[in-house]
Amino acid sequence: MALKNPNEPFTRISVAEAKEKLEGGKAVMVDVRDPNEYVEVHARDVRLIPVNTVLGEIKQIRDYAGGKDVLFICKSGQRSALAAEYATAAGLDELPLFNVEGGTTAWVAAGYPTGD
């Protein structure tokens, strides 16, 4: 169940909720892990933008989203929360932002599709 903390500029969602949003064409997902983690395993149809580059990639994220919700994912949910904070601080506040709780670890454990 989505959780919105009034002190956070994003909503926390489960991997099941993230998968539903993606399959419904309502969202895009951004993987904020390091490239070496990404090549090991990542969710299918995710764009890699490491957390330490998010502040400089707001235009790319905005263009990629095309008005859809933006789901941030990392390994477990910590860096993706930080990425959502960075995105808000850099001016990406017109789109709904989400943190995928449990991250890629939970995505893989659920048996959801991974990329090449």
N, CA, C and O atoms as a GROMACS GRO file, in nm:
protein
  464
    1MET      N    1   0.084  -0.117   0.000
    1MET     CA    2   0.000   0.000   0.000
    1MET      C    3   0.089   0.125   0.000
    1MET      O    4   0.182   0.135   0.080
    2ALA      N    5   0.060   0.217  -0.088
    2ALA     CA    6   0.137   0.341  -0.098
    2ALA      C    7   0.130   0.418   0.033
    2ALA      O    8   0.024   0.431   0.095
    3LEU      N    9   0.245   0.468   0.074
    3LEU     CA   10   0.254   0.546   0.197
    3LEU      C   11   0.309   0.684   0.167
    3LEU      O   12   0.418   0.697   0.111
    4LYS      N   13   0.235   0.787   0.204
    4LYS     CA   14   0.278   0.925   0.183
    4LYS      C   15   0.307   0.987   0.318
    4LYS      O   16   0.217   1.005   0.400
    5ASN      N   17   0.434   1.021   0.340
    5ASN     CA   18   0.477   1.090   0.460
    5ASN      C   19   0.479   1.239   0.425
    5ASN      O   20   0.544   1.277   0.328
    6PRO      N   21   0.409   1.324   0.501
    6PRO     CA   22   0.405   1.467   0.467
    6PRO      C   23   0.542   1.534   0.472
    6PRO      O   24   0.558   1.644   0.420
    7ASN      N   25   0.641   1.470   0.534
    7ASN     CA   26   0.775   1.527   0.540
    7ASN      C   27   0.864   1.481   0.426
    7ASN      O   28   0.981   1.520   0.419
    8GLU      N   29   0.810   1.400   0.336
    8GLU     CA   30   0.887   1.352   0.221
    8GLU      C   31   0.821   1.397   0.092
    8GLU      O   32   0.699   1.398   0.082
    9PRO      N   33   0.902   1.434  -0.008
    9PRO     CA   34   0.844   1.482  -0.135
    9PRO      C   35   0.810   1.367  -0.231
    9PRO      O   36   0.797   1.389  -0.351
   10PHE      N   37   0.794   1.247  -0.178
   10PHE     CA   38   0.765   1.130  -0.261
   10PHE      C   39   0.673   1.037  -0.182
   10PHE      O   40   0.654   1.052  -0.062
   11THR      N   41   0.619   0.940  -0.254
   11THR     CA   42   0.534   0.838  -0.193
   11THR      C   43   0.608   0.706  -0.199
   11THR      O   44   0.669   0.672  -0.300
   12ARG      N   45   0.604   0.631  -0.091
   12ARG     CA   46   0.667   0.499  -0.086
   12ARG      C   47   0.568   0.396  -0.139
   12ARG      O   48   0.452   0.391  -0.096
   13ILE      N   49   0.615   0.312  -0.234
   13ILE     CA   50   0.528   0.208  -0.289
   13ILE      C   51   0.603   0.074  -0.291
   13ILE      O   52   0.726   0.070  -0.289
   14SER      N   53   0.527  -0.032  -0.295
   14SER     CA   54   0.585  -0.166  -0.301
   14SER      C   55   0.625  -0.198  -0.445
   14SER      O   56   0.588  -0.128  -0.538
   15VAL      N   57   0.702  -0.306  -0.461
   15VAL     CA   58   0.739  -0.347  -0.597
   15VAL      C   59   0.614  -0.389  -0.675
   15VAL      O   60   0.608  -0.369  -0.796
   16ALA      N   61   0.516  -0.446  -0.608
   16ALA     CA   62   0.392  -0.485  -0.676
   16ALA      C   63   0.320  -0.362  -0.730
   16ALA      O   64   0.270  -0.363  -0.843
   17GLU      N   65   0.314  -0.256  -0.650
   17GLU     CA   66   0.250  -0.132  -0.695
   17GLU      C   67   0.330  -0.070  -0.809
   17GLU      O   68   0.271  -0.017  -0.904
   18ALA      N   69   0.462  -0.076  -0.801
   18ALA     CA   70   0.547  -0.022  -0.907
   18ALA      C   71   0.523  -0.098  -1.037
   18ALA      O   72   0.509  -0.037  -1.144
   19LYS      N   73   0.519  -0.230  -1.029
   19LYS     CA   74   0.496  -0.312  -1.148
   19LYS      C   75   0.362  -0.279  -1.211
   19LYS      O   76   0.350  -0.271  -1.333
   20GLU      N   77   0.260  -0.261  -1.129
   20GLU     CA   78   0.127  -0.228  -1.178
   20GLU      C   79   0.127  -0.093  -1.252
   20GLU      O   80   0.069  -0.081  -1.359
   21LYS      N   81   0.194   0.007  -1.193
   21LYS     CA   82   0.202   0.139  -1.257
   21LYS      C   83   0.275   0.130  -1.391
   21LYS      O   84   0.232   0.191  -1.490
   22LEU      N   85   0.385   0.054  -1.394
   22LEU     CA   86   0.462   0.040  -1.518
   22LEU      C   87   0.381  -0.032  -1.625
   22LEU      O   88   0.377   0.012  -1.740
   23GLU      N   89   0.317  -0.141  -1.588
   23GLU     CA   90   0.238  -0.217  -1.684
   23GLU      C   91   0.118  -0.138  -1.735
   23GLU      O   92   0.073  -0.158  -1.848
   24GLY      N   93   0.067  -0.049  -1.652
   24GLY     CA   94  -0.046   0.034  -1.692
   24GLY      C   95  -0.005   0.155  -1.774
   24GLY      O   96  -0.090   0.234  -1.816
   25GLY      N   97   0.126   0.170  -1.798
   25GLY     CA   98   0.175   0.283  -1.876
   25GLY      C   99   0.165   0.416  -1.803
   25GLY      O  100   0.168   0.522  -1.866
   26LYS      N  101   0.154   0.410  -1.670
   26LYS     CA  102   0.136   0.531  -1.591
   26LYS      C  103   0.266   0.586  -1.534
   26LYS      O  104   0.267   0.693  -1.474
   27ALA      N  105   0.377   0.511  -1.553
   27ALA     CA  106   0.501   0.550  -1.487
   27ALA      C  107   0.623   0.504  -1.566
   27ALA      O  108   0.615   0.416  -1.653
   28VAL      N  109   0.735   0.565  -1.532
   28VAL     CA  110   0.867   0.520  -1.578
   28VAL      C  111   0.950   0.495  -1.453
   28VAL      O  112   0.922   0.549  -1.346
   29MET      N  113   1.052   0.411  -1.467
   29MET     CA  114   1.134   0.380  -1.350
   29MET      C  115   1.280   0.415  -1.378
   29MET      O  116   1.335   0.386  -1.484
   30VAL      N  117   1.341   0.478  -1.277
   30VAL     CA  118   1.480   0.520  -1.283
   30VAL      C  119   1.559   0.443  -1.177
   30VAL      O  120   1.528   0.451  -1.058
   31ASP      N  121   1.660   0.369  -1.222
   31ASP     CA  122   1.748   0.294  -1.132
   31ASP      C  123   1.864   0.387  -1.094
   31ASP      O  124   1.934   0.436  -1.182
   32VAL      N  125   1.883   0.411  -0.966
   32VAL     CA  126   1.982   0.508  -0.922
   32VAL      C  127   2.108   0.442  -0.861
   32VAL      O  128   2.187   0.508  -0.794
   33ARG      N  129   2.124   0.312  -0.886
   33ARG     CA  130   2.242   0.243  -0.836
   33ARG      C  131   2.363   0.274  -0.922
   33ARG      O  132   2.352   0.342  -1.024
   34ASP      N  133   2.478   0.224  -0.882
   34ASP     CA  134   2.600   0.239  -0.960
   34ASP      C  135   2.594   0.149  -1.082
   34ASP      O  136   2.527   0.046  -1.079
   35PRO      N  137   2.664   0.187  -1.191
   35PRO     CA  138   2.661   0.105  -1.313
   35PRO      C  139   2.702  -0.041  -1.290
   35PRO      O  140   2.646  -0.131  -1.353
   36ASN      N  141   2.798  -0.066  -1.203
   36ASN     CA  142   2.840  -0.204  -1.180
   36ASN      C  143   2.729  -0.287  -1.114
   36ASN      O  144   2.719  -0.407  -1.138
   37GLU      N  145   2.645  -0.225  -1.032
   37GLU     CA  146   2.532  -0.294  -0.972
   37GLU      C  147   2.424  -0.320  -1.078
   37GLU      O  148   2.362  -0.426  -1.082
   38TYR      N  149   2.404  -0.219  -1.162
   38TYR     CA  150   2.302  -0.225  -1.267
   38TYR      C  151   2.329  -0.340  -1.364
   38TYR      O  152   2.236  -0.411  -1.403
   39VAL      N  153   2.455  -0.360  -1.404
   39VAL     CA  154   2.485  -0.465  -1.501
   39VAL      C  155   2.465  -0.605  -1.442
   39VAL      O  156   2.441  -0.700  -1.517
   40GLU      N  157   2.473  -0.617  -1.311
   40GLU     CA  158   2.449  -0.748  -1.248
   40GLU      C  159   2.304  -0.790  -1.264
   40GLU      O  160   2.276  -0.902  -1.308
   41VAL      N  161   2.212  -0.702  -1.229
   41VAL     CA  162   2.069  -0.727  -1.245
   41VAL      C  163   1.993  -0.595  -1.231
   41VAL      O  164   2.028  -0.511  -1.148
   42HIS      N  165   1.890  -0.580  -1.312
   42HIS     CA  166   1.804  -0.462  -1.302
   42HIS      C  167   1.665  -0.495  -1.355
   42HIS      O  168   1.648  -0.589  -1.433
   43ALA      N  169   1.568  -0.418  -1.310
   43ALA     CA  170   1.431  -0.435  -1.358
   43ALA      C  171   1.426  -0.404  -1.508
   43ALA      O  172   1.501  -0.320  -1.557
   44ARG      N  173   1.340  -0.472  -1.578
   44ARG     CA  174   1.324  -0.448  -1.721
   44ARG      C  175   1.269  -0.308  -1.745
   44ARG      O  176   1.188  -0.257  -1.667
   45ASP      N  177   1.314  -0.246  -1.853
   45ASP     CA  178   1.266  -0.115  -1.896
   45ASP      C  179   1.291  -0.004  -1.795
   45ASP      O  180   1.209   0.087  -1.779
   46VAL      N  181   1.403  -0.012  -1.727
   46VAL     CA  182   1.442   0.091  -1.631
   46VAL      C  183   1.557   0.171  -1.691
   46VAL      O  184   1.637   0.117  -1.767
   47ARG      N  185   1.566   0.298  -1.658
   47ARG     CA  186   1.676   0.382  -1.706
   47ARG      C  187   1.774   0.403  -1.593
   47ARG      O  188   1.735   0.436  -1.481
   48LEU      N  189   1.902   0.384  -1.621
   48LEU     CA  190   2.007   0.403  -1.521
   48LEU      C  191   2.048   0.550  -1.514
   48LEU      O  192   2.095   0.608  -1.612
   49ILE      N  193   2.031   0.609  -1.396
   49ILE     CA  194   2.080   0.744  -1.366
   49ILE      C  195   2.130   0.738  -1.222
   49ILE      O  196   2.051   0.755  -1.128
   50PRO      N  197   2.259   0.713  -1.203
   50PRO     CA  198   2.313   0.698  -1.066
   50PRO      C  199   2.276   0.815  -0.976
   50PRO      O  200   2.270   0.930  -1.020
   51VAL      N  201   2.253   0.784  -0.849
   51VAL     CA  202   2.206   0.884  -0.753
   51VAL      C  203   2.295   1.008  -0.750
   51VAL      O  204   2.246   1.120  -0.735
   52ASN      N  205   2.427   0.989  -0.764
   52ASN     CA  206   2.516   1.105  -0.758
   52ASN      C  207   2.510   1.192  -0.883
   52ASN      O  208   2.577   1.295  -0.888
   53THR      N  209   2.431   1.154  -0.984
   53THR     CA  210   2.416   1.236  -1.104
   53THR      C  211   2.275   1.293  -1.119
   53THR      O  212   2.249   1.371  -1.211
   54VAL      N  213   2.184   1.257  -1.029
   54VAL     CA  214   2.044   1.297  -1.041
   54VAL      C  215   2.028   1.449  -1.050
   54VAL      O  216   1.952   1.499  -1.133
   55LEU      N  217   2.099   1.523  -0.966
   55LEU     CA  218   2.085   1.669  -0.967
   55LEU      C  219   2.114   1.729  -1.105
   55LEU      O  220   2.050   1.827  -1.144
   56GLY      N  221   2.210   1.672  -1.177
   56GLY     CA  222   2.245   1.724  -1.309
   56GLY      C  223   2.166   1.664  -1.423
   56GLY      O  224   2.184   1.703  -1.539
   57GLU      N  225   2.078   1.570  -1.394
   57GLU     CA  226   2.004   1.499  -1.499
   57GLU      C  227   1.854   1.521  -1.492
   57GLU      O  228   1.777   1.440  -1.544
   58ILE      N  229   1.811   1.629  -1.430
   58ILE     CA  230   1.667   1.654  -1.415
   58ILE      C  231   1.598   1.667  -1.550
   58ILE      O  232   1.488   1.616  -1.567
   59LYS      N  233   1.660   1.734  -1.647
   59LYS     CA  234   1.598   1.746  -1.779
   59LYS      C  235   1.582   1.608  -1.842
   59LYS      O  236   1.478   1.579  -1.901
   60GLN      N  237   1.684   1.523  -1.830
   60GLN     CA  238   1.676   1.388  -1.886
   60GLN      C  239   1.563   1.308  -1.819
   60GLN      O  240   1.487   1.239  -1.886
   61ILE      N  241   1.552   1.319  -1.687
   61ILE     CA  242   1.446   1.248  -1.614
   61ILE      C  243   1.310   1.300  -1.656
   61ILE      O  244   1.218   1.222  -1.680
   62ARG      N  245   1.297   1.432  -1.665
   62ARG     CA  246   1.170   1.494  -1.705
   62ARG      C  247   1.130   1.448  -1.846
   62ARG      O  248   1.016   1.411  -1.870
   63ASP      N  249   1.227   1.451  -1.939
   63ASP     CA  250   1.201   1.409  -2.077
   63ASP      C  251   1.164   1.260  -2.083
   63ASP      O  252   1.070   1.222  -2.154
   64TYR      N  253   1.235   1.179  -2.009
   64TYR     CA  254   1.210   1.035  -2.005
   64TYR      C  255   1.069   1.007  -1.951
   64TYR      O  256   0.999   0.920  -2.001
   65ALA      N  257   1.030   1.081  -1.849
   65ALA     CA  258   0.899   1.061  -1.786
   65ALA      C  259   0.785   1.100  -1.879
   65ALA      O  260   0.680   1.035  -1.880
   66GLY      N  261   0.803   1.205  -1.956
   66GLY     CA  262   0.698   1.247  -2.047
   66GLY      C  263   0.565   1.273  -1.979
   66GLY      O  264   0.459   1.245  -2.035
   67GLY      N  265   0.570   1.326  -1.857
   67GLY     CA  266   0.448   1.357  -1.784
   67GLY      C  267   0.397   1.243  -1.696
   67GLY      O  268   0.300   1.261  -1.622
   68LYS      N  269   0.461   1.128  -1.703
   68LYS     CA  270   0.420   1.013  -1.620
   68LYS      C  271   0.483   1.021  -1.482
   68LYS      O  272   0.573   1.101  -1.458
   69ASP      N  273   0.434   0.937  -1.393
   69ASP     CA  274   0.493   0.925  -1.260
   69ASP      C  275   0.637   0.876  -1.273
   69ASP      O  276   0.669   0.802  -1.366
   70VAL      N  277   0.723   0.917  -1.180
   70VAL     CA  278   0.863   0.874  -1.180
   70VAL      C  279   0.885   0.784  -1.058
   70VAL      O  280   0.866   0.826  -0.944
   71LEU      N  281   0.926   0.661  -1.086
   71LEU     CA  282   0.955   0.564  -0.980
   71LEU      C  283   1.106   0.552  -0.968
   71LEU      O  284   1.174   0.518  -1.064
   72PHE      N  285   1.158   0.579  -0.850
   72PHE     CA  286   1.301   0.563  -0.826
   72PHE      C  287   1.324   0.430  -0.756
   72PHE      O  288   1.253   0.395  -0.662
   73ILE      N  289   1.424   0.355  -0.804
   73ILE     CA  290   1.457   0.225  -0.746
   73ILE      C  291   1.608   0.214  -0.729
   73ILE      O  292   1.684   0.263  -0.812
   74CYS      N  293   1.651   0.149  -0.621
   74CYS     CA  294   1.793   0.121  -0.600
   74CYS      C  295   1.804  -0.024  -0.556
   74CYS      O  296   1.727  -0.107  -0.602
   75LYS      N  297   1.896  -0.055  -0.468
   75LYS     CA  298   1.908  -0.193  -0.421
   75LYS      C  299   1.799  -0.226  -0.318
   75LYS      O  300   1.734  -0.330  -0.327
   76SER      N  301   1.781  -0.135  -0.221
   76SER     CA  302   1.687  -0.165  -0.112
   76SER      C  303   1.586  -0.055  -0.083
   76SER      O  304   1.487  -0.080  -0.014
   77GLY      N  305   1.608   0.065  -0.132
   77GLY     CA  306   1.514   0.175  -0.109
   77GLY      C  307   1.572   0.297  -0.043
   77GLY      O  308   1.502   0.397  -0.027
   78GLN      N  309   1.699   0.293  -0.004
   78GLN     CA  310   1.760   0.408   0.063
   78GLN      C  311   1.808   0.513  -0.038
   78GLN      O  312   1.771   0.630  -0.028
   79ARG      N  313   1.890   0.472  -0.134
   79ARG     CA  314   1.942   0.568  -0.233
   79ARG      C  315   1.830   0.623  -0.321
   79ARG      O  316   1.837   0.738  -0.365
   80SER      N  317   1.730   0.542  -0.347
   80SER     CA  318   1.619   0.591  -0.430
   80SER      C  319   1.539   0.699  -0.358
   80SER      O  320   1.488   0.791  -0.421
   81ALA      N  321   1.527   0.687  -0.226
   81ALA     CA  322   1.462   0.793  -0.148
   81ALA      C  323   1.543   0.922  -0.158
   81ALA      O  324   1.488   1.030  -0.175
   82LEU      N  325   1.674   0.909  -0.148
   82LEU     CA  326   1.763   1.024  -0.160
   82LEU      C  327   1.752   1.085  -0.300
   82LEU      O  328   1.750   1.207  -0.315
   83ALA      N  329   1.744   1.000  -0.402
   83ALA     CA  330   1.731   1.049  -0.540
   83ALA      C  331   1.603   1.129  -0.558
   83ALA      O  332   1.602   1.232  -0.626
   84ALA      N  333   1.495   1.083  -0.496
   84ALA     CA  334   1.368   1.157  -0.504
   84ALA      C  335   1.380   1.292  -0.434
   84ALA      O  336   1.325   1.392  -0.482
   85GLU      N  337   1.451   1.295  -0.323
   85GLU     CA  338   1.477   1.422  -0.252
   85GLU      C  339   1.558   1.516  -0.343
   85GLU      O  340   1.525   1.634  -0.357
   86TYR      N  341   1.664   1.463  -0.405
   86TYR     CA  342   1.747   1.542  -0.497
   86TYR      C  343   1.664   1.596  -0.613
   86TYR      O  344   1.674   1.713  -0.649
   87ALA      N  345   1.581   1.510  -0.671
   87ALA     CA  346   1.500   1.551  -0.786
   87ALA      C  347   1.407   1.666  -0.749
   87ALA      O  348   1.390   1.760  -0.827
   88THR      N  349   1.348   1.658  -0.632
   88THR     CA  350   1.261   1.765  -0.585
   88THR      C  351   1.341   1.893  -0.564
   88THR      O  352   1.298   2.001  -0.605
   89ALA      N  353   1.456   1.881  -0.501
   89ALA     CA  354   1.541   1.997  -0.474
   89ALA      C  355   1.586   2.065  -0.603
   89ALA      O  356   1.607   2.186  -0.607
   90ALA      N  357   1.602   1.985  -0.709
   90ALA     CA  358   1.647   2.038  -0.837
   90ALA      C  359   1.533   2.090  -0.923
   90ALA      O  360   1.556   2.136  -1.035
   91GLY      N  361   1.410   2.083  -0.873
   91GLY     CA  362   1.297   2.142  -0.943
   91GLY      C  363   1.202   2.046  -1.010
   91GLY      O  364   1.109   2.090  -1.078
   92LEU      N  365   1.222   1.918  -0.993
   92LEU     CA  366   1.130   1.821  -1.052
   92LEU      C  367   1.018   1.796  -0.952
   92LEU      O  368   1.013   1.693  -0.885
   93ASP      N  369   0.928   1.894  -0.944
   93ASP     CA  370   0.819   1.882  -0.847
   93ASP      C  371   0.682   1.881  -0.913
   93ASP      O  372   0.580   1.876  -0.844
   94GLU      N  373   0.680   1.886  -1.046
   94GLU     CA  374   0.551   1.885  -1.114
   94GLU      C  375   0.501   1.743  -1.142
   94GLU      O  376   0.386   1.725  -1.179
   95LEU      N  377   0.588   1.644  -1.124
   95LEU     CA  378   0.550   1.505  -1.147
   95LEU      C  379   0.544   1.429  -1.015
   95LEU      O  380   0.624   1.455  -0.925
   96PRO      N  381   0.451   1.336  -1.003
   96PRO     CA  382   0.449   1.252  -0.883
   96PRO      C  383   0.576   1.166  -0.877
   96PRO      O  384   0.612   1.100  -0.974
   97LEU      N  385   0.642   1.167  -0.762
   97LEU     CA  386   0.764   1.090  -0.743
   97LEU      C  387   0.738   0.978  -0.643
   97LEU      O  388   0.667   0.996  -0.544
   98PHE      N  389   0.796   0.862  -0.671
   98PHE     CA  390   0.776   0.744  -0.587
   98PHE      C  391   0.908   0.677  -0.556
   98PHE      O  392   1.000   0.676  -0.638
   99ASN      N  393   0.917   0.620  -0.438
   99ASN     CA  394   1.032   0.540  -0.397
   99ASN      C  395   0.985   0.395  -0.389
   99ASN      O  396   0.889   0.364  -0.319
  100VAL      N  397   1.053   0.307  -0.462
  100VAL     CA  398   1.016   0.166  -0.463
  100VAL      C  399   1.083   0.099  -0.343
  100VAL      O  400   1.204   0.076  -0.341
  101GLU      N  401   1.000   0.068  -0.244
  101GLU     CA  402   1.049   0.008  -0.120
  101GLU      C  403   1.100  -0.134  -0.145
  101GLU      O  404   1.037  -0.212  -0.217
  102GLY      N  405   1.212  -0.166  -0.086
  102GLY     CA  406   1.271  -0.297  -0.105
  102GLY      C  407   1.360  -0.304  -0.228
  102GLY      O  408   1.440  -0.397  -0.241
  103GLY      N  409   1.346  -0.208  -0.317
  103GLY     CA  410   1.432  -0.194  -0.432
  103GLY      C  411   1.442  -0.315  -0.524
  103GLY      O  412   1.352  -0.399  -0.532
  104THR      N  413   1.555  -0.319  -0.593
  104THR     CA  414   1.579  -0.426  -0.689
  104THR      C  415   1.583  -0.562  -0.621
  104THR      O  416   1.544  -0.663  -0.679
  105THR      N  417   1.630  -0.565  -0.497
  105THR     CA  418   1.632  -0.690  -0.423
  105THR      C  419   1.491  -0.748  -0.413
  105THR      O  420   1.471  -0.867  -0.439
  106ALA      N  421   1.394  -0.665  -0.376
  106ALA     CA  422   1.255  -0.710  -0.365
  106ALA      C  423   1.195  -0.741  -0.503
  106ALA      O  424   1.116  -0.834  -0.518
  107TRP      N  425   1.233  -0.662  -0.603
  107TRP     CA  426   1.183  -0.682  -0.740
  107TRP      C  427   1.223  -0.823  -0.788
  107TRP      O  428   1.140  -0.898  -0.839
  108VAL      N  429   1.350  -0.856  -0.772
  108VAL     CA  430   1.400  -0.986  -0.816
  108VAL      C  431   1.337  -1.098  -0.733
  108VAL      O  432   1.298  -1.201  -0.788
  109ALA      N  433   1.328  -1.078  -0.601
  109ALA     CA  434   1.269  -1.180  -0.513
  109ALA      C  435   1.124  -1.209  -0.550
  109ALA      O  436   1.077  -1.321  -0.531
  110ALA      N  437   1.053  -1.109  -0.603
  110ALA     CA  438   0.914  -1.127  -0.644
  110ALA      C  439   0.903  -1.198  -0.779
  110ALA      O  440   0.793  -1.236  -0.821
  111GLY      N  441   1.016  -1.216  -0.846
  111GLY     CA  442   1.015  -1.283  -0.975
  111GLY      C  443   0.972  -1.194  -1.090
  111GLY      O  444   0.932  -1.243  -1.195
  112TYR      N  445   0.980  -1.063  -1.071
  112TYR     CA  446   0.940  -0.968  -1.176
  112TYR      C  447   1.046  -0.962  -1.284
  112TYR      O  448   1.162  -0.997  -1.260
  113PRO      N  449   1.008  -0.916  -1.406
  113PRO     CA  450   1.100  -0.918  -1.519
  113PRO      C  451   1.225  -0.833  -1.498
  113PRO      O  452   1.219  -0.722  -1.445
  114THR      N  453   1.336  -0.887  -1.540
  114THR     CA  454   1.462  -0.815  -1.535
  114THR      C  455   1.512  -0.793  -1.677
  114THR      O  456   1.467  -0.859  -1.771
  115GLY      N  457   1.604  -0.699  -1.691
  115GLY     CA  458   1.654  -0.665  -1.824
  115GLY      C  459   1.781  -0.740  -1.857
  115GLY      O  460   1.835  -0.814  -1.775
  116ASP      N  461   1.826  -0.719  -1.979
  116ASP     CA  462   1.949  -0.784  -2.027
  116ASP      C  463   2.070  -0.706  -1.983
  116ASP      O  464   2.182  -0.745  -2.014
   0.00000   0.00000   0.00000
